[in-house]
Amino acid sequence: MATHAPVTGSASQVSQRYRRSRRSELAVWWREIDRVLLLLVLALMAIGTVAVAAASPASARRLSTAHVKLDDLHFFAQHLRWQALGLVAMFVASQFGKEMARRFGIGLALAMVLALMLVPLIGVEVNGAHRWLYLGVTFQPSEFLKPAFAIAIAWILSWRVRDPNLPVVEVSIGVIALVAVLLMIQPDFGSTILFCGVWFALVLLSGLSLRRIILAGVAGVAGLAAAFVFYANARNRILEFLFGGTAFDQVDLAQRTLLAGGWTGSGLWLGTRKLALPEAHTDYIFSVIGEEFGLLVCGVIVLLYVAIVIRVLFRLIEEEDLFTVLAAAGLTVQLGGQAFINIFVNLQLFPSKGMTLPLISYGGSSTVALCLGIGLLLAITRRNPFIKRERVSWRDIGEQQ
């Protein structure tokens, strides 16, 4: 009969061994994660902290009522709490192994798709849209689906490495179609565009033939045309953006606010145009930054987003695992795509989408979900610096499929 060695040592000795083991695990984690990427993310979050402090008075005064008066720094205080929770989520997720991150992402994707199905039935309505669920705490399922979706689609497309005959593209089309329908019911056309963009980017990277790429592009254009004809939310936003209306007035005001501060800005809490902005702390925070801190700081923010995208892409050049390439690329496209959609809206180059500026805007679900996505990205791109990797070309990946 097998016997187990008894645990020896006093309680203090066992505790010391545990602390040494934990320190060793943290040392390995610190050695393997992309510290440059982590620094870039923390820099954006630090800018976001100051930006929300600048935008908080405008939103607090706008949303105060005769019965409920919000403190000027109400949203700033809330944002600090959400950022703290987001940092915890990022730290925990970044310690996952690649396999654990994959399983977690797939499980989260399934759970959030089910949650999206419940939104039309029991969802909480805010500003005419049903995007939130209250299950003890209010959260937005689509925000948590964003990082999980990238991982799930990457997993599906990576099946082709094992069996080239599997209909992975067709399966992924079914998934994105289901997600798009559930989002448009809310309605949330902006997130639908973002999800479709992530899907298309991953399909391109998975090694499709040129003919199928063209067909996918044509299908995307046809989908947009169909949305314009049959989907009132999309049609109204596009028409208002082109010919004037509430949406146009908002982005026009955002652009004028953005440019009001010139190159160096008017100074913290000295901006005045921001007081007329709707959702100054979320959708239009980039314009608040422009007014109070200037276009130079706006340029720094754009460069930070570009640096994150380039950093991940360079880290993937020598990566030989297709799932890792697709999952990391998908998470990066989701982050960068949302950032530049928000920035283009503030520059009056895109219709209003109701989409936050990642890692900078105030948010509950969005802040925690984005930090969770960054944690998963750090986990998936973890690399032992002492193991030499062989270069692999995209052509080789396509031939293997």
C-alpha positions as CSV (number, residue, x, y, z in Angstrom):
1,M,0.0,0.0,0.0
2,A,1.4,3.4,-1.0
3,T,2.2,5.8,1.8
4,H,2.7,9.5,1.7
5,A,5.6,11.3,3.3
6,P,4.5,13.2,6.4
7,V,4.6,17.0,6.4
8,T,7.5,17.9,8.7
9,G,8.4,21.1,10.3
10,S,6.7,23.6,12.5
11,A,3.9,25.9,11.3
12,S,6.4,28.7,11.0
13,Q,8.8,26.5,8.9
14,V,5.9,25.5,6.6
15,S,4.9,29.2,6.3
16,Q,8.5,30.1,5.4
17,R,8.7,27.4,2.7
18,Y,5.4,28.7,1.2
19,R,6.7,32.3,1.1
20,R,9.9,31.2,-0.6
21,S,7.9,29.2,-3.1
22,R,5.6,32.1,-3.8
23,R,8.6,34.5,-4.2
24,S,10.1,32.0,-6.7
25,E,6.8,31.9,-8.7
26,L,6.7,35.7,-8.8
27,A,10.3,35.9,-9.9
28,V,9.5,33.5,-12.8
29,W,6.4,35.5,-13.6
30,W,8.4,38.8,-13.6
31,R,11.1,37.2,-15.8
32,E,8.7,35.8,-18.4
33,I,6.1,38.5,-18.9
34,D,6.5,41.4,-21.4
35,R,7.5,44.1,-19.0
36,V,7.7,46.8,-21.7
37,L,4.0,46.0,-22.6
38,L,3.1,46.2,-18.9
39,L,4.8,49.6,-18.6
40,L,3.0,51.0,-21.6
41,V,-0.4,49.8,-20.2
42,L,0.3,51.3,-16.8
43,A,1.3,54.6,-18.4
44,L,-2.1,54.8,-20.2
45,M,-3.9,53.9,-16.9
46,A,-2.0,56.7,-15.1
47,I,-3.0,59.2,-17.8
48,G,-6.5,57.9,-17.5
49,T,-6.5,58.6,-13.7
50,V,-5.7,62.3,-14.3
51,A,-8.1,62.5,-17.3
52,V,-11.0,61.2,-15.3
53,A,-10.2,63.7,-12.5
54,A,-10.4,66.4,-15.2
55,A,-13.6,65.2,-16.7
56,S,-15.4,64.2,-13.4
57,P,-16.7,67.7,-12.5
58,A,-18.3,68.2,-15.9
59,S,-20.2,64.8,-15.8
60,A,-21.0,65.1,-12.1
61,R,-22.7,68.5,-12.6
62,R,-24.5,67.4,-15.7
63,L,-25.9,64.3,-14.1
64,S,-26.8,65.9,-10.7
65,T,-30.5,66.4,-10.0
66,A,-32.5,68.3,-7.5
67,H,-32.7,65.3,-5.3
68,V,-29.3,63.8,-5.9
69,K,-26.3,66.1,-6.1
70,L,-23.0,64.4,-7.1
71,D,-19.7,65.6,-5.7
72,D,-17.4,67.0,-8.4
73,L,-14.9,64.2,-7.9
74,H,-17.6,61.5,-7.7
75,F,-16.5,59.7,-10.9
76,F,-12.9,60.1,-10.1
77,A,-13.3,58.3,-6.8
78,Q,-15.3,55.6,-8.4
79,H,-12.7,55.2,-11.2
80,L,-9.9,54.7,-8.6
81,R,-11.9,51.7,-7.2
82,W,-12.5,50.2,-10.6
83,Q,-8.9,50.7,-11.5
84,A,-7.8,48.9,-8.4
85,L,-10.1,46.0,-9.1
86,G,-8.9,46.0,-12.7
87,L,-5.2,45.8,-11.7
88,V,-6.0,42.8,-9.5
89,A,-7.7,41.1,-12.4
90,M,-4.7,41.9,-14.6
91,F,-2.2,40.6,-12.1
92,V,-4.1,37.3,-11.5
93,A,-4.8,36.7,-15.2
94,S,-1.2,37.4,-16.2
95,Q,0.0,34.5,-14.0
96,F,-2.0,32.0,-16.0
97,G,-0.1,29.5,-18.1
98,K,-0.9,29.6,-21.8
99,E,-3.2,26.6,-21.5
100,M,-5.0,28.0,-18.5
101,A,-5.5,31.3,-20.3
102,R,-7.0,29.5,-23.3
103,R,-9.4,27.5,-21.2
104,F,-10.4,30.5,-19.2
105,G,-11.0,32.6,-22.3
106,I,-13.2,29.9,-23.9
107,G,-15.2,29.4,-20.7
108,L,-15.7,33.2,-20.3
109,A,-16.8,33.4,-23.9
110,L,-19.5,30.8,-23.4
111,A,-20.7,32.4,-20.2
112,M,-20.9,35.9,-21.7
113,V,-22.7,34.6,-24.8
114,L,-25.3,33.1,-22.5
115,A,-25.4,36.4,-20.6
116,L,-26.0,38.3,-23.8
117,M,-29.0,36.0,-24.5
118,L,-30.4,37.1,-21.1
119,V,-29.9,40.8,-21.7
120,P,-33.1,41.3,-23.9
121,L,-35.1,39.4,-21.3
122,I,-34.0,40.7,-17.9
123,G,-31.4,43.4,-18.9
124,V,-31.2,46.8,-17.2
125,E,-32.1,49.7,-19.5
126,V,-29.8,52.8,-19.6
127,N,-30.3,55.6,-22.1
128,G,-32.7,53.5,-24.1
129,A,-30.4,50.5,-24.5
130,H,-30.4,47.1,-22.8
131,R,-26.7,46.3,-22.4
132,W,-26.4,45.5,-18.7
133,L,-27.4,42.6,-16.4
134,Y,-28.0,42.8,-12.7
135,L,-27.0,39.5,-11.0
136,G,-26.1,40.9,-7.5
137,V,-23.9,43.4,-9.3
138,T,-24.5,45.3,-12.5
139,F,-22.2,44.4,-15.4
140,Q,-22.0,44.6,-19.2
141,P,-21.6,41.2,-20.7
142,S,-20.3,42.5,-24.1
143,E,-17.3,44.1,-22.4
144,F,-16.2,40.8,-20.9
145,L,-16.9,39.0,-24.1
146,K,-14.4,41.2,-26.0
147,P,-11.2,39.6,-24.7
148,A,-12.8,36.1,-24.5
149,F,-14.1,36.3,-28.1
150,A,-10.6,36.9,-29.4
151,I,-9.3,33.9,-27.6
152,A,-12.2,31.7,-28.6
153,I,-12.0,32.6,-32.3
154,A,-8.2,32.1,-32.1
155,W,-8.7,28.6,-30.7
156,I,-11.3,27.7,-33.3
157,L,-9.1,28.8,-36.2
158,S,-6.0,27.0,-34.8
159,W,-7.8,23.7,-35.2
160,R,-6.6,23.8,-38.8
161,V,-3.1,22.9,-37.7
162,R,-4.3,19.5,-36.5
163,D,-6.7,18.9,-39.4
164,P,-6.8,21.1,-42.5
165,N,-10.1,19.7,-43.5
166,L,-12.0,21.1,-40.5
167,P,-14.5,23.8,-41.4
168,V,-13.0,26.3,-38.9
169,V,-13.9,29.4,-40.9
170,E,-17.5,28.3,-41.2
171,V,-17.7,27.7,-37.5
172,S,-16.2,31.1,-36.7
173,I,-18.7,32.7,-39.1
174,G,-21.5,31.1,-37.1
175,V,-20.0,32.4,-33.8
176,I,-19.6,36.0,-35.1
177,A,-23.1,35.9,-36.6
178,L,-24.6,34.9,-33.3
179,V,-22.6,37.6,-31.4
180,A,-23.5,40.2,-33.9
181,V,-27.3,39.5,-33.7
182,L,-27.2,39.5,-29.9
183,L,-25.4,42.9,-29.9
184,M,-27.6,44.5,-32.4
185,I,-30.7,43.6,-30.4
186,Q,-29.4,45.7,-27.5
187,P,-28.8,47.8,-29.7
188,D,-24.9,48.2,-29.8
189,F,-23.8,48.6,-33.4
190,G,-20.4,50.1,-32.4
191,S,-19.4,46.9,-30.6
192,T,-20.7,44.8,-33.4
193,I,-18.3,46.6,-35.8
194,L,-15.4,46.0,-33.4
195,F,-16.2,42.3,-33.0
196,C,-16.5,41.9,-36.7
197,G,-13.1,43.7,-37.2
198,V,-11.4,41.4,-34.7
199,W,-12.9,38.3,-36.4
200,F,-11.8,39.5,-39.9
201,A,-8.2,40.2,-38.7
202,L,-7.9,36.7,-37.2
203,V,-9.3,35.1,-40.3
204,L,-6.7,36.9,-42.4
205,L,-3.9,35.8,-40.1
206,S,-5.1,32.2,-40.1
207,G,-3.9,31.6,-43.6
208,L,-6.9,32.0,-45.9
209,S,-6.5,31.9,-49.7
210,L,-6.8,35.2,-51.5
211,R,-10.1,34.1,-53.0
212,R,-11.6,33.5,-49.6
213,I,-10.2,36.8,-48.3
214,I,-11.9,38.7,-51.1
215,L,-15.2,36.8,-50.5
216,A,-15.0,37.6,-46.8
217,G,-14.4,41.3,-47.6
218,V,-17.3,41.4,-50.0
219,A,-19.5,39.7,-47.4
220,G,-18.4,42.4,-44.9
221,V,-19.4,45.2,-47.2
222,A,-22.7,43.5,-48.0
223,G,-23.3,43.2,-44.2
224,L,-22.8,46.9,-43.7
225,A,-25.1,47.7,-46.6
226,A,-27.8,45.3,-45.2
227,A,-27.3,47.0,-41.7
228,F,-27.9,50.4,-43.3
229,V,-31.1,49.2,-45.1
230,F,-32.6,47.1,-42.4
231,Y,-31.1,48.2,-39.1
232,A,-32.5,51.5,-38.0
233,N,-29.8,52.2,-35.3
234,A,-27.0,52.0,-37.8
235,R,-28.9,53.9,-40.4
236,N,-29.8,56.7,-38.1
237,R,-26.2,57.1,-36.8
238,I,-24.7,57.2,-40.3
239,L,-27.3,59.6,-41.7
240,E,-27.0,62.0,-38.6
241,F,-23.2,61.9,-39.0
242,L,-23.4,62.8,-42.7
243,F,-26.3,65.2,-42.7
244,G,-26.6,66.5,-39.2
245,G,-28.6,65.6,-36.1
246,T,-28.1,64.8,-32.4
247,A,-25.1,62.5,-33.1
248,F,-23.5,65.0,-35.4
249,D,-23.9,67.8,-32.9
250,Q,-22.2,65.7,-30.2
251,V,-19.2,64.8,-32.3
252,D,-19.0,68.4,-33.6
253,L,-18.9,69.7,-30.0
254,A,-16.4,67.0,-29.1
255,Q,-14.1,68.1,-31.9
256,R,-14.3,71.8,-31.0
257,T,-13.6,71.0,-27.4
258,L,-10.6,68.9,-28.4
259,L,-9.1,71.8,-30.4
260,A,-10.0,74.5,-27.8
261,G,-6.9,73.9,-25.7
262,G,-4.4,74.3,-28.5
263,W,-1.0,72.5,-28.2
264,T,-0.5,72.9,-24.5
265,G,-4.1,73.0,-23.1
266,S,-5.9,75.4,-20.7
267,G,-4.8,73.5,-17.5
268,L,-6.4,71.0,-15.1
269,W,-10.0,72.0,-14.2
270,L,-9.7,75.2,-16.3
271,G,-11.6,73.9,-19.3
272,T,-15.0,75.3,-20.0
273,R,-16.2,73.7,-23.2
274,K,-16.1,70.2,-21.5
275,L,-19.1,71.3,-19.3
276,A,-21.4,71.0,-22.3
277,L,-20.1,67.5,-23.4
278,P,-22.4,64.5,-22.8
279,E,-20.5,61.6,-21.2
280,A,-17.3,63.7,-20.8
281,H,-15.8,61.1,-18.5
282,T,-16.4,58.1,-20.9
283,D,-17.1,58.6,-24.7
284,Y,-15.6,62.0,-25.0
285,I,-12.7,62.0,-22.5
286,F,-10.2,62.4,-25.4
287,S,-11.7,65.8,-26.1
288,V,-11.4,66.8,-22.4
289,I,-7.8,65.8,-22.5
290,G,-7.3,68.0,-25.6
291,E,-8.9,71.0,-24.0
292,E,-7.2,70.8,-20.6
293,F,-3.8,69.2,-21.5
294,G,-3.4,70.0,-25.1
295,L,-2.9,68.3,-28.4
296,L,0.7,67.3,-27.5
297,V,-0.7,65.0,-24.7
298,C,-3.3,63.7,-27.2
299,G,-0.4,62.8,-29.5
300,V,1.4,61.0,-26.7
301,I,-1.7,58.9,-26.0
302,V,-1.9,58.0,-29.7
303,L,1.8,57.0,-29.7
304,L,1.3,54.8,-26.6
305,Y,-1.5,52.9,-28.3
306,V,0.6,52.5,-31.5
307,A,3.6,51.4,-29.3
308,I,1.4,48.7,-27.7
309,V,0.3,47.3,-31.0
310,I,3.9,47.3,-32.4
311,R,5.3,45.8,-29.3
312,V,3.0,42.8,-29.4
313,L,3.5,42.3,-33.2
314,F,7.3,42.3,-32.7
315,R,7.0,39.8,-29.9
316,L,5.0,37.5,-32.1
317,I,7.5,37.5,-35.0
318,E,9.4,34.6,-33.6
319,E,6.3,32.8,-32.2
320,E,5.7,29.3,-33.7
321,D,2.4,28.4,-32.1
322,L,-0.6,29.5,-34.2
323,F,-3.0,29.9,-31.3
324,T,-0.6,32.2,-29.5
325,V,-0.2,34.4,-32.6
326,L,-3.9,34.6,-33.3
327,A,-5.0,35.1,-29.6
328,A,-2.4,37.8,-28.9
329,A,-3.1,39.5,-32.3
330,G,-6.9,39.4,-31.6
331,L,-6.5,40.9,-28.1
332,T,-4.3,43.6,-29.6
333,V,-6.7,44.4,-32.4
334,Q,-9.6,44.6,-30.0
335,L,-7.7,47.1,-27.8
336,G,-6.2,49.2,-30.6
337,G,-9.4,49.1,-32.7
338,Q,-11.5,50.4,-29.8
339,A,-9.0,53.1,-29.0
340,F,-8.9,54.5,-32.6
341,I,-12.6,54.3,-33.1
342,N,-13.0,56.4,-30.0
343,I,-10.3,58.9,-31.1
344,F,-11.8,59.1,-34.6
345,V,-15.2,59.9,-33.1
346,N,-13.7,62.7,-31.1
347,L,-12.0,64.0,-34.3
348,Q,-15.4,64.0,-36.1
349,L,-14.0,61.3,-38.5
350,F,-16.4,58.6,-37.4
351,P,-20.1,58.4,-36.3
352,S,-20.7,58.4,-32.6
353,K,-20.4,54.8,-31.3
354,G,-20.8,55.1,-27.5
355,M,-17.4,53.4,-27.1
356,T,-14.9,54.2,-24.3
357,L,-11.2,55.0,-24.7
358,P,-9.5,51.8,-23.4
359,L,-7.6,52.1,-20.1
360,I,-8.3,55.9,-19.9
361,S,-12.1,56.4,-19.8
362,Y,-14.1,56.0,-16.7
363,G,-15.8,52.6,-16.5
364,G,-16.9,49.7,-14.4
365,S,-17.3,46.7,-16.6
366,S,-15.1,48.2,-19.3
367,T,-12.2,49.0,-17.0
368,V,-12.1,45.6,-15.3
369,A,-12.7,43.7,-18.7
370,L,-9.9,45.6,-20.4
371,C,-7.5,45.0,-17.6
372,L,-8.5,41.3,-17.7
373,G,-7.8,41.3,-21.4
374,I,-4.4,42.8,-20.9
375,G,-3.7,40.2,-18.2
376,L,-4.6,37.4,-20.6
377,L,-2.4,39.0,-23.3
378,L,0.5,39.1,-20.9
379,A,-0.1,35.4,-20.0
380,I,-0.4,34.3,-23.6
381,T,2.8,36.1,-24.6
382,R,4.9,35.0,-21.6
383,R,8.2,33.7,-22.7
384,N,11.2,32.0,-21.0
385,P,14.1,34.3,-22.0
386,F,16.6,31.4,-21.8
387,I,14.8,29.3,-24.5
388,K,15.9,30.2,-28.0
389,R,13.0,30.3,-30.5
390,E,13.2,29.5,-34.2
391,R,11.8,31.9,-36.7
392,V,8.7,30.8,-38.4
393,S,7.2,32.5,-41.5
394,W,3.6,33.2,-42.2
395,R,3.9,31.2,-45.4
396,D,5.0,28.2,-43.4
397,I,1.9,28.6,-41.1
398,G,-0.3,28.8,-44.2
399,E,1.2,25.7,-45.7
400,Q,0.8,23.7,-42.5
401,Q,-2.9,24.5,-42.6
